[in-house]
Amino acid sequence: MKLTRNYLSQVARNSMALVCAALGPFMLGGCGTAEKEKEPVVSVQIGPAQRGPIAQLILAEAVVYPLEQATVAPKITSTVKHFLVQRGSPVKKGQLLAELENKDLEAAVHASKGEFEQADASYKTTVGASLPQQIQKAELDAVAAKSAFDAQQKVYDSRKELFQQGAIPRRDLDLAEVAFLQARSQNEQAQKQLADLQRLGKEEALRAAQGSRLSAEGHMLGAEAQLSYSRIRSPIDGVVTDRPLYEGDLATANQPLLTVMNTSRLIAKAHIAQSQAAVLKAGSPAQLKLPGLDDPIKGRVSLVSPALDPGSTTIEVWVEASRPESALKPGMTVEVSMTAKTAKDAIVVPTAAVFKNSEGADYVLLAGTDEKAHQKTVQLGIRNSDLTQIASGINPGDPVITTGGYAVPDGTQIKIEKPGADEKEAADKEEKDAGKGEPVDKTDKSSNSVKPTKGNEREVPPKKAPVKGKE
């Protein structure tokens, strides 16, 4: 009986062992021989922090405009007599482009010229002949009046003396006194007329003659200006890009008749955010990329608008092409790439390897010697779509997790994977572009470990033996 109970107990223990072995991987507990669950392992790729040049690029779409453009419109309404240029004709500043019907204006110019010549002749006559004659006559009249006054005064004095002596009657004295008073009045009037003519008359006569001359000259100049408006000239050097009317059409005042553009200097106008415009300045290097052209056109930032566009709350930036190619035409949409900042010898990592924590601080993940990911807070510098400058926090050669590090907690177990063929080629190209600084350690391609760096030597950990029952 005792043997039977021992045998059954042994069978029960063996059965329980078999059940635990079979259900071990799916059970969280309850089996004494079940192993605790393994920590999660994240597959990542790493790359060393490198030294090299980096530039902060600002990309934007822009529309090409000529730096100089003139929409030529007539100032008068008249019929187009004839055009002297066609679309695409190169023109010079001041060149005659078109002429409007102007026979009536020519007649007005001739009439005004005649009036001006008459006024000019009258002015010259007044200055050279009329006024001097008037002054000379006034002087003669003044001398004659003075002589007559002196003579009458002598007669009056003589008769007064004779009357006092009783030699002549009272009537003769009275007659002499009347003649004396008349001569004195005429003398005073003649002297005053001469003085007024010399002082005011000469000046006023000259002003009147000069005013008539200026008025006639103004009419003549106005008629000539109206005639000049019928001859349309180019205000700038350039090329005729538009000519909407034909000969015989009515050209309306202040309506476009021709468009002239100076295509030797072209600019691309872009609207960018305020934060991006803050780091740009006039003279910054730039490039213009055209669809269909392999090589970009070099240029420079020529203007950063000092005011904000109220409609879009953006800032307008001009990029001028250094040597515009024939493929670059006004009105085209291009992509401009403007260099805001540059650094020749900076510590750079891929932009995708930089993250922000819950507090807003920037950090990167380093592959530690314990095969775990370690967060490292860093200070950033220049940043673009491909690379980011690390101002402080890591050193050149530190193994940075470049792929697979998003949302990975600090201390997570990692497994370093080899990059694929495309990724390897891209990494080699990136290293070639950025690597002109100090040499850095690279990922060991033969194993999942990291080659030792200075001050960070370690042995490659041995592979763990498989757990019994989990093979």
C-alpha positions as CSV (number, residue, x, y, z in Angstrom):
1,M,0.0,0.0,0.0
2,K,2.8,2.3,0.9
3,L,4.6,1.5,-2.4
4,T,1.5,2.3,-4.3
5,R,1.2,5.8,-2.7
6,N,4.8,6.6,-3.4
7,Y,4.4,5.5,-7.0
8,L,1.3,7.7,-7.5
9,S,3.1,10.7,-5.9
10,Q,6.1,10.2,-8.2
11,V,3.7,10.1,-11.3
12,A,2.0,13.3,-10.1
13,R,5.2,15.2,-9.7
14,N,6.4,14.1,-13.2
15,S,3.1,15.1,-14.7
16,M,3.3,18.5,-13.0
17,A,6.8,19.0,-14.3
18,L,5.7,18.2,-17.9
19,V,2.8,20.7,-17.6
20,C,5.0,23.5,-16.3
21,A,7.6,22.8,-19.1
22,A,4.9,23.0,-21.7
23,L,3.1,26.1,-20.4
24,G,6.2,27.9,-19.0
25,P,6.5,30.5,-21.8
26,F,2.9,31.5,-21.5
27,M,2.6,31.7,-17.7
28,L,3.6,34.7,-15.6
29,G,4.0,32.6,-12.5
30,G,2.9,29.5,-10.8
31,C,5.8,27.3,-11.9
32,G,8.8,27.1,-9.8
33,T,11.1,26.5,-12.7
34,A,9.7,29.3,-14.9
35,E,12.2,32.1,-15.7
36,K,11.3,35.7,-15.2
37,E,10.3,37.7,-18.4
38,K,13.2,39.2,-20.3
39,E,13.5,43.0,-20.7
40,P,12.5,44.4,-24.2
41,V,15.3,44.8,-26.7
42,V,15.1,47.6,-29.3
43,S,16.9,47.3,-32.6
44,V,18.7,50.5,-33.5
45,Q,21.5,51.8,-35.8
46,I,24.3,54.0,-34.6
47,G,26.8,56.4,-36.1
48,P,29.5,58.5,-34.6
49,A,29.2,62.2,-33.9
50,Q,31.5,63.9,-36.5
51,R,33.2,67.2,-37.1
52,G,32.5,69.0,-40.3
53,P,30.9,72.1,-41.9
54,I,27.2,72.8,-41.6
55,A,25.0,75.6,-42.9
56,Q,21.5,76.7,-41.9
57,L,19.4,76.8,-45.1
58,I,16.1,78.5,-45.5
59,L,14.0,77.1,-48.3
60,A,11.0,78.9,-49.9
61,E,9.1,79.2,-53.1
62,A,9.5,82.4,-54.9
63,V,8.3,84.2,-58.1
64,V,10.8,85.8,-60.5
65,Y,10.5,89.5,-61.3
66,P,12.7,91.9,-63.2
67,L,14.5,94.4,-61.0
68,E,13.4,97.2,-63.4
69,Q,10.1,97.2,-65.3
70,A,8.1,100.0,-66.9
71,T,4.5,99.9,-68.1
72,V,4.5,102.7,-70.6
73,A,1.2,104.5,-70.9
74,P,0.4,107.7,-73.0
75,K,-0.7,110.9,-71.2
76,I,-3.1,111.8,-74.0
77,T,-5.9,110.0,-75.8
78,S,-5.2,109.6,-79.5
79,T,-5.0,107.1,-82.4
80,V,-1.8,105.0,-82.7
81,K,0.0,106.3,-85.8
82,H,2.7,103.6,-85.9
83,F,4.8,101.4,-83.7
84,L,8.6,101.3,-84.1
85,V,9.1,98.1,-82.0
86,Q,7.7,94.6,-81.6
87,R,7.6,92.1,-78.8
88,G,11.1,91.0,-77.9
89,S,12.7,94.1,-79.4
90,P,15.7,95.3,-77.3
91,V,15.4,99.0,-76.6
92,K,17.5,101.7,-75.0
93,K,16.5,104.5,-72.6
94,G,14.9,107.4,-74.5
95,Q,14.4,105.4,-77.7
96,L,11.2,106.2,-79.6
97,L,8.8,103.3,-79.4
98,A,5.5,104.6,-80.9
99,E,3.9,107.7,-82.2
100,L,0.3,108.9,-81.9
101,E,-1.6,111.2,-84.2
102,N,-0.5,114.7,-83.5
103,K,-1.3,117.2,-86.3
104,D,-3.5,119.3,-84.1
105,L,-0.8,119.4,-81.5
106,E,1.8,120.5,-84.0
107,A,-0.5,123.4,-85.1
108,A,-0.9,124.5,-81.5
109,V,2.9,124.5,-81.1
110,H,3.3,126.8,-84.2
111,A,0.6,129.2,-82.9
112,S,2.1,129.4,-79.5
113,K,5.6,130.0,-81.0
114,G,4.2,133.0,-82.9
115,E,2.6,134.5,-79.7
116,F,5.9,134.1,-77.9
117,E,7.9,135.8,-80.6
118,Q,5.5,138.8,-80.5
119,A,5.8,139.1,-76.8
120,D,9.5,138.8,-76.9
121,A,9.8,141.6,-79.5
122,S,7.5,143.8,-77.4
123,Y,9.7,143.2,-74.4
124,K,12.9,144.1,-76.3
125,T,11.2,147.2,-77.7
126,T,10.1,148.3,-74.2
127,V,13.6,147.7,-72.8
128,G,15.5,149.2,-75.7
129,A,13.4,152.0,-77.1
130,S,10.0,152.9,-75.6
131,L,11.1,153.3,-72.0
132,P,14.2,155.4,-72.7
133,Q,12.2,157.7,-75.0
134,Q,9.6,158.2,-72.3
135,I,12.2,159.0,-69.7
136,Q,14.0,161.4,-72.1
137,K,10.8,163.3,-72.9
138,A,10.0,163.6,-69.2
139,E,13.5,165.0,-68.6
140,L,13.0,167.6,-71.4
141,D,9.6,168.6,-70.0
142,A,11.0,169.0,-66.6
143,V,13.8,171.3,-67.8
144,A,11.4,173.4,-69.8
145,A,9.0,173.7,-66.9
146,K,11.9,174.7,-64.6
147,S,13.1,177.4,-67.1
148,A,9.6,178.9,-67.5
149,F,9.2,179.0,-63.7
150,D,12.5,180.8,-63.2
151,A,11.6,183.4,-65.9
152,Q,8.1,184.1,-64.4
153,Q,9.6,184.4,-61.0
154,K,12.0,187.1,-62.3
155,V,9.2,189.0,-63.9
156,Y,7.1,188.8,-60.8
157,D,10.0,190.0,-58.6
158,S,10.7,192.9,-61.0
159,R,7.0,194.1,-61.2
160,K,6.7,193.8,-57.5
161,E,9.6,196.1,-57.0
162,L,8.2,198.6,-59.5
163,F,4.8,198.4,-57.9
164,Q,6.3,199.3,-54.5
165,Q,8.0,202.3,-56.2
166,G,4.7,203.3,-57.7
167,A,5.9,202.9,-61.3
168,I,3.2,200.4,-62.3
169,P,-0.4,199.8,-61.4
170,R,-1.7,197.0,-59.2
171,R,-3.2,195.2,-62.2
172,D,0.2,194.5,-63.7
173,L,1.5,193.0,-60.5
174,D,-1.5,190.7,-60.3
175,L,-1.0,189.5,-63.8
176,A,2.6,188.7,-63.1
177,E,1.7,186.9,-59.9
178,V,-0.8,184.7,-61.7
179,A,1.7,183.8,-64.4
180,F,4.3,183.0,-61.7
181,L,2.0,180.6,-59.9
182,Q,1.1,178.8,-63.1
183,A,4.7,178.3,-64.0
184,R,5.5,177.0,-60.5
185,S,2.7,174.4,-60.7
186,Q,3.8,173.2,-64.1
187,N,7.4,172.9,-62.9
188,E,6.4,170.8,-59.9
189,Q,4.2,168.5,-62.0
190,A,7.0,168.0,-64.5
191,Q,9.6,167.2,-61.8
192,K,7.2,164.8,-60.1
193,Q,6.4,163.0,-63.4
194,L,10.1,162.6,-64.1
195,A,10.9,161.3,-60.6
196,D,8.0,158.8,-60.8
197,L,9.0,157.6,-64.2
198,Q,12.6,157.1,-63.1
199,R,11.6,155.4,-59.8
200,L,8.5,153.3,-60.5
201,G,7.5,153.7,-64.1
202,K,10.7,152.1,-65.5
203,E,10.3,149.1,-63.1
204,E,6.6,148.5,-63.8
205,A,7.0,148.9,-67.5
206,L,9.7,146.3,-67.5
207,R,7.6,143.9,-65.4
208,A,4.6,144.3,-67.6
209,A,6.7,143.6,-70.7
210,Q,8.4,140.6,-69.1
211,G,5.1,139.2,-67.8
212,S,3.7,139.2,-71.3
213,R,6.8,137.5,-72.6
214,L,6.7,134.8,-69.9
215,S,3.0,134.1,-70.4
216,A,3.6,133.5,-74.1
217,E,6.6,131.3,-73.4
218,G,4.5,129.2,-71.0
219,H,1.8,128.6,-73.7
220,M,4.5,127.6,-76.1
221,L,6.1,125.1,-73.7
222,G,2.7,123.6,-72.8
223,A,2.0,123.1,-76.5
224,E,5.4,121.5,-77.0
225,A,4.8,119.2,-74.0
226,Q,1.5,118.0,-75.4
227,L,3.2,117.3,-78.7
228,S,5.9,115.3,-76.9
229,Y,3.3,113.2,-75.2
230,S,2.3,111.9,-78.7
231,R,5.8,110.4,-79.0
232,I,6.2,107.4,-76.7
233,R,9.8,106.8,-75.5
234,S,11.3,104.0,-73.4
235,P,12.1,105.1,-69.8
236,I,14.7,102.3,-69.2
237,D,17.0,99.9,-71.1
238,G,15.4,96.5,-71.6
239,V,13.2,94.3,-73.8
240,V,9.6,94.9,-75.0
241,T,7.6,92.1,-73.4
242,D,4.0,93.3,-74.2
243,R,2.3,95.4,-76.8
244,P,-1.5,94.9,-76.5
245,L,-2.5,97.5,-79.2
246,Y,-2.0,97.7,-83.0
247,E,-1.6,100.6,-85.4
248,G,-4.9,102.4,-85.8
249,D,-6.2,101.5,-82.4
250,L,-7.2,104.2,-80.0
251,A,-4.7,104.7,-77.2
252,T,-6.4,105.9,-74.0
253,A,-4.6,108.1,-71.6
254,N,-3.1,106.3,-68.6
255,Q,-3.8,102.9,-70.1
256,P,-0.9,100.5,-70.8
257,L,0.5,100.8,-74.4
258,L,3.8,98.9,-74.0
259,T,5.7,97.0,-71.3
260,V,9.5,97.1,-71.1
261,M,11.5,94.8,-68.7
262,N,15.2,94.9,-67.9
263,T,15.9,91.1,-67.9
264,S,19.6,91.5,-67.2
265,R,18.8,91.7,-63.5
266,L,16.2,89.3,-62.1
267,I,15.1,88.8,-58.6
268,A,13.0,86.1,-56.9
269,K,10.5,87.4,-54.3
270,A,9.7,85.0,-51.5
271,H,7.6,85.4,-48.3
272,I,9.0,83.6,-45.2
273,A,8.2,83.4,-41.6
274,Q,9.4,86.1,-39.1
275,S,11.7,83.6,-37.2
276,Q,13.5,82.7,-40.4
277,A,13.8,86.2,-41.7
278,A,15.4,87.3,-38.4
279,V,18.6,85.3,-39.2
280,L,18.8,86.6,-42.8
281,K,20.6,89.7,-44.0
282,A,21.4,91.4,-47.3
283,G,24.4,89.8,-48.9
284,S,23.7,86.2,-47.7
285,P,24.5,83.6,-50.4
286,A,21.6,81.9,-52.0
287,Q,20.6,79.6,-54.9
288,L,17.7,79.4,-57.3
289,K,16.5,76.0,-58.4
290,L,14.6,75.8,-61.7
291,P,12.5,72.8,-62.8
292,G,14.4,71.0,-65.6
293,L,17.8,72.5,-64.7
294,D,20.3,70.3,-63.0
295,D,22.6,73.0,-61.7
296,P,21.1,75.8,-59.5
297,I,21.7,79.5,-60.3
298,K,23.8,81.3,-57.8
299,G,22.5,84.5,-56.2
300,R,22.4,86.5,-53.1
301,V,19.9,88.1,-50.7
302,S,19.5,91.7,-51.9
303,L,16.6,92.8,-49.6
304,V,15.0,91.7,-46.4
305,S,11.9,93.8,-46.0
306,P,12.0,96.1,-42.9
307,A,8.2,95.8,-42.5
308,L,5.8,92.9,-42.0
309,D,3.3,92.1,-44.7
310,P,0.0,92.8,-43.0
311,G,-2.0,90.4,-45.2
312,S,0.1,87.3,-44.5
313,T,2.2,88.3,-41.5
314,T,5.3,87.2,-43.3
315,I,8.4,89.1,-44.5
316,E,9.3,89.6,-48.1
317,V,12.8,88.6,-49.2
318,W,14.5,89.3,-52.5
319,V,17.1,87.0,-54.0
320,E,18.9,88.5,-57.0
321,A,20.5,86.1,-59.5
322,S,24.1,86.8,-60.1
323,R,24.1,85.8,-63.8
324,P,20.6,85.2,-65.0
325,E,20.4,82.3,-67.5
326,S,18.1,82.3,-70.5
327,A,16.0,79.7,-68.8
328,L,15.2,82.1,-66.0
329,K,12.3,84.2,-67.0
330,P,10.0,86.7,-65.2
331,G,6.9,85.2,-63.9
332,M,8.4,81.7,-63.2
333,T,8.0,80.0,-59.8
334,V,11.4,78.8,-58.4
335,E,12.7,77.4,-55.2
336,V,15.2,79.6,-53.4
337,S,17.7,78.2,-50.9
338,M,19.2,80.9,-48.6
339,T,22.2,80.4,-46.3
340,A,21.6,82.1,-43.0
341,K,24.5,80.8,-40.9
342,T,27.5,78.6,-41.4
343,A,30.1,76.8,-39.2
344,K,33.2,75.2,-40.7
345,D,34.3,72.9,-37.9
346,A,31.2,71.8,-35.9
347,I,30.1,68.6,-34.1
348,V,27.2,67.4,-36.2
349,V,24.8,64.5,-36.0
350,P,21.8,63.6,-38.1
351,T,18.8,65.8,-37.4
352,A,16.6,62.7,-37.0
353,A,18.8,61.7,-34.0
354,V,17.8,64.8,-31.9
355,F,14.7,64.6,-29.7
356,K,12.9,66.7,-27.1
357,N,12.0,65.5,-23.6
358,S,8.9,66.3,-21.7
359,E,10.5,69.4,-20.2
360,G,11.4,70.8,-23.7
361,A,15.1,70.1,-23.5
362,D,17.0,68.6,-26.5
363,Y,18.7,65.3,-26.1
364,V,20.4,62.5,-28.1
365,L,20.7,58.8,-27.3
366,L,24.1,57.3,-27.0
367,A,24.8,53.6,-27.3
368,G,26.5,52.7,-24.0
369,T,29.1,49.9,-23.3
370,D,26.3,48.1,-21.4
371,E,24.3,47.7,-24.6
372,K,21.8,50.2,-23.3
373,A,20.5,53.6,-24.6
374,H,21.5,56.6,-22.5
375,Q,19.9,60.0,-22.9
376,K,22.3,62.9,-23.2
377,T,21.0,66.5,-22.9
378,V,22.7,68.7,-25.5
379,Q,22.7,72.3,-26.6
380,L,22.0,72.8,-30.3
381,G,23.4,75.2,-32.8
382,I,22.8,75.4,-36.5
383,R,20.1,73.1,-37.8
384,N,18.9,72.0,-41.2
385,S,16.9,69.2,-42.6
386,D,19.8,66.7,-42.7
387,L,22.3,67.7,-39.9
388,T,22.2,69.5,-36.6
389,Q,25.1,71.1,-34.8
390,I,25.7,70.0,-31.2
391,A,27.2,73.0,-29.4
392,S,27.8,71.1,-26.2
393,G,26.9,67.8,-24.5
394,I,28.7,65.2,-26.5
395,N,32.2,64.8,-28.1
396,P,33.3,63.8,-31.6
397,G,33.2,60.0,-32.0
398,D,30.5,59.4,-29.5
399,P,28.2,56.6,-30.8
400,V,24.8,58.3,-31.4
401,I,21.7,56.3,-32.1
402,T,20.6,57.5,-35.6
403,T,17.7,55.2,-36.3
404,G,15.2,53.6,-34.0
405,G,15.7,56.0,-31.0
406,Y,12.3,57.7,-31.1
407,A,10.4,57.5,-27.8
408,V,13.0,55.0,-26.4
409,P,13.3,55.5,-22.6
410,D,16.7,56.0,-20.9
411,G,18.4,52.7,-20.1
412,T,16.5,50.6,-22.7
413,Q,18.3,47.5,-23.8
414,I,19.3,47.9,-27.5
415,K,20.5,45.7,-30.3
416,I,22.7,47.4,-32.9
417,E,21.7,46.5,-36.5
418,K,23.8,46.8,-39.6
419,P,22.5,49.5,-42.0
420,G,21.0,48.3,-45.3
421,A,22.7,48.9,-48.7
422,D,20.9,52.1,-49.3
423,E,21.4,53.4,-45.8
424,K,25.1,52.5,-45.9
425,E,25.5,54.4,-49.1
426,A,23.7,57.4,-47.7
427,A,25.8,57.3,-44.5
428,D,29.0,57.1,-46.5
429,K,27.9,60.1,-48.6
430,E,27.0,62.0,-45.4
431,E,30.3,61.2,-43.9
432,K,32.1,62.3,-47.0
433,D,30.2,65.6,-47.1
434,A,30.6,66.4,-43.4
435,G,33.9,64.7,-42.5
436,K,36.7,67.1,-42.9
437,G,37.5,67.4,-39.2
438,E,39.0,64.9,-36.8
439,P,38.7,61.2,-37.5
440,V,36.0,59.4,-35.6
441,D,35.3,55.8,-34.7
442,K,32.8,53.9,-36.7
443,T,30.4,51.1,-36.0
444,D,31.9,47.6,-36.3
445,K,30.3,46.0,-39.3
446,S,31.3,42.5,-38.3
447,S,29.3,42.3,-35.0
448,N,26.6,44.1,-33.0
449,S,29.1,45.7,-30.7
450,V,30.8,49.1,-30.8
451,K,34.5,49.5,-31.5
452,P,36.3,50.8,-28.4
453,T,37.0,54.5,-28.3
454,K,39.6,56.2,-26.2
455,G,38.7,56.0,-22.6
456,N,35.9,53.6,-23.4
457,E,37.6,50.3,-23.9
458,R,35.6,47.1,-23.2
459,E,35.5,43.6,-24.2
460,V,32.8,42.2,-26.5
461,P,30.3,40.5,-24.2
462,P,29.9,36.8,-24.7
463,K,26.6,35.5,-26.1
464,K,24.2,34.3,-23.5
465,A,23.4,30.6,-23.4
466,P,19.9,29.7,-24.4
467,V,17.4,29.1,-21.6
468,K,16.5,25.4,-21.2
469,G,13.0,24.8,-22.4
470,K,13.0,28.1,-24.5
471,E,15.0,27.0,-27.5
